[in-house]
């Protein structure tokens, strides 16, 4: 996946949101719906990437649907780790790549 500058900032914002939840700075609701808001704001077009993203996000959302804001880090640890790993793997795969838009 090749991200433009805006999408790269959005992707990093998703990681920061996960880190903020782990530090207790935001609620679980803000984590779940903040992540989804970032995805929408990124205007990503790669349908495979979007499907994969939802594969990792959906368990987080289901946990919120069943427990609400009472979700603790221990409850969500595995799902958060999986989402974080997915986000980091996509950052790693784009290093050194430049989109056609960035080439000018």
C-alpha positions, 0 to 999 in steps of 0.5 A: 500500500502506498499512502499519500502524506495525508493518509500517512498522518492519518495512519499514524494518528490511529497508532497514537489513538491506541497508545492513548487508550493504553495510557488511560488518556481516552475512553474505549468508545473514543478508541473504537470510534476514533479509529473508524473516524480516522479510516473515513478521513483517510479516504483510502481506496484500496478495498483489500486494505479497508477489508483487512482494517475492518477485520481487525477493528470489528472485534474491538467494536463488538467488545464495545457493543457488549461491554460499553465503556467498561472495557478495560485494557486486559479485555481488549489486549489481544485485539489491540495488539492485532490492530497495532501490528496490522497498522505497523506492518502497513507502515513498514511496507510503505517505507521507501515507496512514493505514490504517483501523486507525491512524484508530481 
